[in-house]
Amino acid sequence: MRTFVFLLAPASGDVAGGGGGTSFLLMMVLVFVVMWFFMIRPQQKRQKELRRFRESLQKGDKVVTSGGIYGTIVEIKDNYILVEVDQNVRLRFDKSCILKDMTDVPAK
């Protein structure tokens, strides 16, 4: 058994009020506002918190890099951070690679 649905649209001259374009524009603005509120705004907050975290790093802080390397900060310069990952093993990372502060996390 087949069901056919026919949608009948009024002729262009028969539109009452002509509000179709306005409601579409209002709907698009509403979609943008919802997207901004639930997607863009939280991402901007996370970026701002991460920037503040990276600016507050100090020598001796235990950190994790974006590659998953754990270490302790030995030296901080404008563009990079020197991290000691083992005795006498130091790696230089760009500041943007530092993700978390592990100073307060107890060692297992």
Buried (B, 14 or more C-beta within 10 A) or exposed (E): EEEEEEEEEEEEEEEEEEEEEEEEEEEEEEEEEEEEEEEEEEEEEEEEEBEEBBEEBEEEBBBBBEEEEBBBBBEBEEEBBBBBEEEEEEBEBEBBBBBBBBEEEEEE
